[in-house]
Amino acid sequence: MDQTRTLGKTDLQVKRIGFGANAVGGHNLFPNLNDETGRDLVRTALDGGVNFIDTAFIYGLGRSEELIGEIVSERGGRDKMVIASKGAHKEVNGDIELDNSREFLRGEVEKSLKRLKTDYIDLYYVHFPDDKTPMAEVAGTLKELKDEGKIKAIGASNLDFKQLQEFNADGYLEVFQSEYSLIHRDAEKDLLPYCEEQGISFIPYFPLASGLLTGKFTKDSTFDDIRKDNPQFQGETFIKNLEKVDKLKALAKDKQAKTAHLALAWLLTRPAIDAIIPGAKRPDQLKNNLRTLDIQLTDDEAEYISGIFK
């Protein structure tokens, strides 16, 4: 079965399992990251057949892009890599602010190109709205960059439905990224149907709900990273989530698969989702994610899984 897809209306051909590289250099997001492990993650991804790598400025304030750029150099170029990056954040007197202005985004793309050691970025997203710059104007800025060959495809991330429609007023949007998983289903209301209708690829982030859908946690698990403030990991909600994951675990056992593989395979049955970008902190986790491609879910199984988490 062919595991390559074209992202939306772009010319970008990607393997259906990509790699979300927020733990590559993302020292501001995760404690105790090691840069060499980050480099090894990128190498492991490429060696495992992954060609779609997703990064952003905010992952280590450019460090993630720098480490990926080192591997681009080490591999002698990037003709077989599809690299996505994102911009909107800037550091002002030690604080992080959002900026979607034309001048800022154009400057950010130039800096990302240098860090990634490349002369084009395959897919560039505005990472978050700044709630000042009109969305259609932001799309226009990215269209300029595309016309100049600095980026190959136009993306947007973390927009609400109204912002998504405004961004796509001239039909420029090609890929949209938002949170979506079995646990977090809000996108089914309007974002996913809109993307399907418009031919826009929908890339879900946190596809394993920050690890919740891996089946590795118990009610006694504690967290010291970005999860400690996530309501899905707290109190009664956390206990209920674990009960649902146990049902998924039972089905995974029947299929001789891991719980995470089923959660990821389910996403690949959803309309508008051409590829997913699970993250990993260790090379063995990344290799494990790739085994999702061996899982085939029937329509009935996909429906059953949907029902558990409705």
DAJOPE-V50683 format. One line per field, one symbol per residue. burial: + if it has 16 or more other C-alpha atoms within 10 Angstrom, else -. Layout:
burial = ???
//
This chain:
burial = ------++-+-+++++++++++++++++-+--+-+-++++++++++---+++++++++++++++++++++++-----+--++++++++++-------+++++--++-++--++-++++-+++++++++++----+++++++++-++---++++++++++---++++++---+++++++++++++--+---++-+++-++++++++++++++++++-----------+----+++---++-++-++--++-++----+++++++++++++--++++++++++-+--++-++-++-+-+----+--++--+-
//
